[in-house]
Each structure stands twice: as structure tokens, then as C-alpha cells.
Amino acid sequence: MNPASIHTPVLIIGGSLVGLSASLFLAWRGVPHILVEKHHGSAAHPRATGVTEHTLEFFRAVGIAERIPQVPPGTTVRRARVESLAGQHYEELPWTPGQPEERDGKASPMAGAAIAQDLLEPILREAARARGADLRTGVEPLSVQQDAQRVTAQLRQRDTGACYAVTADYLIAADGAASPIREQLGIARQGAGPLRVLRSVLFRCAEADAFLERGIRQFDIDQPGFKGFLGTYSDGRWFLMFEEQSESTDAQLRALVRQALGKDMALELITTGRWELAGLIADRFSEGRIFLAGDAAHQLPPTRGGYGANTGIDDAYNLAWKLQRVLRRQSRPALLDTYTDERRPIAWLRHQQTFARPDYAKWVGDGYQDAPLYGNLAMELGQLTRSSAILGAHAALPPAAHPRDWAGQPGTRAPHVWVRHRGNSISSIDLLTEDFVLLTADPRWSAAAAHLSLKTLLAGADVVFPADQAFNDTFGTGDDGAVIVRPDGIIAWRSAPAAIPDAMLLRAVMEKIALPHG
């Protein structure tokens, strides 16, 4: 092919966790695309380590969840303030004061995972390629331009210096917190702002692993004249983060690590890094045909809620099905306008939740102290998504709640229930990943949807719910109601009480939530 004529429906710039997830989700949905990443592999020093239940549900949908070791059900990330790892332990620090650190194993078929970024990225890379993704490493963007018809990127192969152009219908900018693409678009950011720059040391220390038997994985080191944060990737590697006033030698770094360990242990230094801790949310997540995802859209510091990387992967899942429908001319391009409306409030909520908690509140003063705190499951599985394409997620509702309290509320993730389908026991969410689905226990709704582009599942026939989790109660439909769930598992509509099943009503609903083409 003449390099000057390369065209792809979607171009992804950035090949870390979020870019690779976007590639995998698009490939799974059959959307041709090219991903370019300036590096040839993962960074030597991993950043993210926690993969939440919701993210694992996405990976479950695309068929790779079994390759990612899950933590035991009910496991939470525990942190303590200590003099040192081997020294005095002062107190355990809750992530959400006043809220139980619940992970009951009932709200999701997945339990989350603790896997370092440099171990997860190869899984995503391999899975995306296996599904036909065109991944190009060692390629950097020189410029990006767009007009009403396309995006044009000038690219350079770093090893050879060869330059070529790629045009795309749409571009996903997963190019990190510094995002040259966001800066070129002139999109400003708001938030707590840059907090500080930390030095990080990655090391191995087999003897330190013995101190994990208490179940604590993260340690705030509190000594006179030395504060640091010590943690483990649960694969034999540890890291220490601290504020550094001047460059340290290897000998000085070893001394600091041993000071944090509290004992002279044999250790191997692997690498070091510097980290800008910041809270900044882009004013908008898209401009024309270009969409920001991950840190390019929302820079969040590391948290026990895993808000940074997992929020970005959620961005990619939200965007992938919309791009699929628009590119297949199943939906009008206006469907893509809902991306910012749906994702930015969630990013902002996670920003507020981060800085209202003790882990970071001490660094930003009391400006976020009035924000109500939501528990683990509310933040992970109970956030509310709002846009013009979701009917009934009105402004008076809270931005998050425990998933059991929503009971089919439009704008929330469809509940997980172990159901029987075609003789097999599966999660209800396994049925809600590919297209719009109408769920009902009333055959009249199924009949009304017969001539629409809408998959229908009849509770009690196509899918059987357990007696103690009946469909009508779980989804809040009453005996004769129905819900429509989007391809990303979000409930987009629920029938009003006593609504009469009607094809014209469903057609009007689909016009608003799916924006069908033509």
C-alpha cells in the first residue's frame, strides 16, 4: 500500500493501559483501527496495579478475564501508618472514613485483581492483535489535524526516521497526562492542580514479603525527618515513593529503602522514576472527531479505589460501542456527543472523592471536605451515568449509591444476578454486552419490539432469575414493565408504571437512546 493512502476508521495515539484497552474493545467489536505508541513495550516502572470489578467485567466480556488472576472475594486494599515495615505499626487507615470497606463478592461476577501494569499490558496487546488490531510500536505522532471529514496524523517511525500520514474518521487520544493533542486543541483543565513531584524506587526484597501476612499491602512511613509511601506489586517487587530535594545516588536510595523497611534486608534496585501527582480534569473530552481518554482527559493520583487507570478503561469501553454504531451507520454521529456528558462528571466525581479522603486531603486543605463520601461499591458499581441518550437519570439523583439501592434505575449499571440461560448458569451482565437489549417479564413488550432492531430477552423463558432475585424486583419494573440496556451494560430506559406495551413507544425510546441512522 502507498503510505500516503493509509486510512483507518479509528486511529489511537498512545499504547499504554487505556489505549490498549480501547484497541481491544474496538477489535472485539469488529472496528478496524490503528494504534501507534512511541515506545516498543511497557515502561520498566509500572504505575497502575489495581484492576477493579467493573474493569474485570469489561475484560470478561471480551474474553480475557481468565488470564488475569483475581484476588479472593471480599479482599480490599489495606493501608497502615507505620514507623517502618518491620517496625511499629501505629494504625490502619480507612479509604472511606465512616463507610465499610465492603467487597461482598455478590454485586459482581468478578472480584478485581492486583496485577502490575507491565504484566497486564502484554495481555491486552496480545489479545488485541489476535482480534485483528494493527498495533504499531516505536511510532510517534508529529502532527494531528482535523476537518469536517477526517483526522490526519503525520507519523514517524522512530527507528528508521520514515514518515507517513494516516487519515482516520475518528481519533482517540490516549497520549497521557501531558497530552500534546489536548494541548493542541486548546482544552483547559480544572482541579486540585499539580500537587508535587515524587521520586519512586522499584526494588526486589524477598524478606519483605514475610511482612505481608497481616494482609496490609500499603504503608505510610512516618518517621521524624522522613515520610514515604511503601507498597508492593504482589509479584515480588516493591516500591518506595518520597519527596526528593536533590538527586540521590544508588547508595543513598538503598539507605532510604532500608530506612523504610526498618531492617537491613537484602534488596535489588530495579529502576527509579519520578511522578507528578495531580488532580486535573479536562473541560471537555472531545473536539470534533478527536476524543480524549485516560490521563489525557483526567489526571488523578494513585488511590486505593484505583480511580486513575480504571476510569480511563471505562472511558474506552463507553466510546468503543458508540464508535462501532456510528461507523456502521447504525447511529447518527450525534451519539458521540454524549461521551463528554457521560464521562466527565464521573471523572470529576472521582477527583472530588480522591481529595475529600484522608490520603490526599492533607495536601489540598479543606476545600473538598464538604463532599459526601461514597463507599467502595458505590464508586465502583453504583455510579450514575447521565446524558440526553439516557432517559430517567434526572438531576435530583445522587451521583453514586450502593448498587443494591438502584434496582434498575436508568443511568446505572445493570445488576449482576446469576441466571439460567439456554441451560447454563451465567451472570445477567453476560447477556448485555453486544447490542441494545430489552428485558421484560411481560410477553407484550416482546411482541411490541418484534420489528425493531432490538434484542429481547423474556424473563422466565429466555432467561430465568432465581426466586430470591426476581427480575421485576431486581430491575424495578413491576410485574408488567421493561428496561432497555445499552451495549455497555448501562440501563438507558425503564418503562413508567402502568405503561402499555406499544411498538410506537419503543420506537420513540430507541430514537432517543440509540439515535438510529436514517
Buried (B, 14 or more C-beta within 10 A) or exposed (E): EEEEEBBBBBBBBBBBBBBBBBBBBBBBBEBBBBBBBBEEEBEEBBBBBBBBBBBBBBBBBBEBBEEBEBBEBEBBBBBBBBBBBBBEBEEBBBBBEEBEBBBEBBBBBBBBBBBBBBBBBEBBBBBBBEBEBBBBBBBBBEEBEBEEEBBBBBBBBBEEEEEBBBBBBBBBBBBBBEBBBBEBBEBEBEBBEEBEEBBBBBBBBEBBEEBEEEEBBBBBBBBEEEEBBBBBBBBEBBBBBBEBEEEBEEEEBBEBBBBBBBBEBEBEEBEBBEBBBBBBBBEBBBBEBBBBBBBBBBBBBBBBBBBBBBBBBBBBBBBBBBBBBBBEEBBBBEBBBBBBBBBBBBBBBBBBBBBBBEBBBEEBEEEBEEBEBBBBBBBBBBBBBBBBBBBBBEEEBEBBBBBBEBBBBBBBBBBBBEBEBEEEEBBBBBBBBEBBBBBBBBEEBBEBBEEBEBBBBBBBEBBEBEEEBBBBEBBBBBEBBBBBBBBBBBBBBBBEEEBEBEBEBBBEBBEEBBBBEE
